[in-house]
Amino acid sequence: MTPELDPVIHAQARLRVVATLNTLAEGDQITFPGLKDLLGMTAGNLSVHLSKLEEAGYVEIVKTHKGRTPVTYVALTRRGRAAFEGYTAAIRELLDTARAPASEDT
């Protein structure tokens, strides 16, 4: 049986976002501009993908101010970490089955 890949994470841009956020320690955040620069994405493109991830409960977005300057922080939630772990396990399983020799029954 082929493992199910999480469609929220599977989109290339969202996979890059989640993989990058997963490198942060649990509870750590990154600023929106910092994440945008790390990924080389436009603000609009990153916003769209973060919205999808936020709807799924995979990221938390906090908008605040530093003095008078607005700042947006992004963090991977526990649910997001679990989803990423499940996604990477499913990819590994898929790759392992692709390497297995085909049986004569197929």
C-alpha positions as CSV (number, residue, x, y, z in Angstrom):
1,M,0.0,0.0,0.0
2,T,1.4,3.4,-0.9
3,P,1.7,5.8,2.0
4,E,-0.5,8.9,2.1
5,L,1.5,12.2,1.7
6,D,0.0,15.2,3.5
7,P,-1.3,17.5,0.7
8,V,-0.8,20.6,2.9
9,I,2.9,19.9,3.2
10,H,3.5,18.3,-0.1
11,A,3.4,21.5,-2.2
12,Q,7.0,22.4,-2.9
13,A,6.9,25.9,-1.3
14,R,5.1,24.7,1.8
15,L,7.5,21.8,2.2
16,R,10.4,24.2,2.1
17,V,8.7,26.4,4.7
18,V,8.0,23.6,7.1
19,A,11.4,22.0,6.6
20,T,13.0,25.4,7.4
21,L,10.8,26.0,10.5
22,N,11.5,22.5,11.7
23,T,15.2,23.4,12.1
24,L,14.2,25.9,14.8
25,A,14.0,24.6,18.4
26,E,10.5,24.0,19.6
27,G,9.0,27.3,20.8
28,D,11.5,29.4,18.7
29,Q,10.2,31.8,16.1
30,I,11.6,33.6,13.1
31,T,10.6,36.9,11.7
32,F,8.6,37.0,8.5
33,P,11.3,38.9,6.6
34,G,14.0,36.5,7.9
35,L,12.0,33.5,6.7
36,K,11.3,35.2,3.4
37,D,15.0,35.9,2.9
38,L,16.1,32.4,3.9
39,L,13.7,30.8,1.4
40,G,14.2,33.4,-1.4
41,M,10.4,33.8,-1.7
42,T,8.4,37.0,-2.4
43,A,6.4,38.3,0.5
44,G,3.1,37.6,-1.3
45,N,4.0,34.0,-2.2
46,L,5.2,33.3,1.4
47,S,2.0,34.8,2.8
48,V,-0.2,32.6,0.7
49,H,1.6,29.5,1.8
50,L,1.8,30.5,5.4
51,S,-2.0,31.1,5.4
52,K,-2.5,27.5,4.2
53,L,-0.2,26.1,6.9
54,E,-1.9,28.3,9.5
55,E,-5.3,27.0,8.5
56,A,-4.1,23.5,9.0
57,G,-2.7,24.4,12.4
58,Y,0.9,23.7,11.3
59,V,2.2,27.2,11.9
60,E,1.5,30.0,14.4
61,I,1.8,33.6,13.2
62,V,2.1,36.3,15.8
63,K,1.9,40.0,14.8
64,T,3.3,42.4,17.3
65,H,5.2,45.7,17.5
66,K,8.8,46.4,18.4
67,G,8.5,50.0,19.4
68,R,6.4,51.5,16.7
69,T,7.5,49.0,14.1
70,P,5.2,46.1,13.3
71,V,6.9,42.7,13.5
72,T,5.5,39.3,12.4
73,Y,6.9,36.1,13.9
74,V,6.4,32.6,12.5
75,A,6.8,29.3,14.3
76,L,6.0,25.7,13.7
77,T,3.4,24.3,16.0
78,R,3.6,20.9,17.7
79,R,0.9,19.7,15.3
80,G,3.1,21.0,12.4
81,R,6.1,19.2,13.8
82,A,4.1,16.0,14.0
83,A,2.8,16.4,10.5
84,F,6.3,17.0,9.2
85,E,7.5,13.9,11.0
86,G,4.7,11.9,9.5
87,Y,5.3,13.3,6.1
88,T,9.0,12.5,6.1
89,A,8.2,9.0,7.4
90,A,5.8,8.5,4.5
91,I,8.4,9.7,2.0
92,R,11.0,7.3,3.4
93,E,8.5,4.5,3.2
94,L,7.6,5.4,-0.4
95,L,11.3,5.5,-1.3
96,D,12.0,2.2,0.4
97,T,9.1,0.5,-1.5
98,A,10.4,2.0,-4.8
99,R,13.8,0.3,-4.1
100,A,12.3,-3.1,-3.3
101,P,12.5,-5.5,-6.2
102,A,9.1,-6.0,-7.9
103,S,7.5,-9.3,-7.1
104,E,6.4,-11.6,-9.9
105,D,2.8,-11.2,-8.8
106,T,2.7,-7.6,-10.1
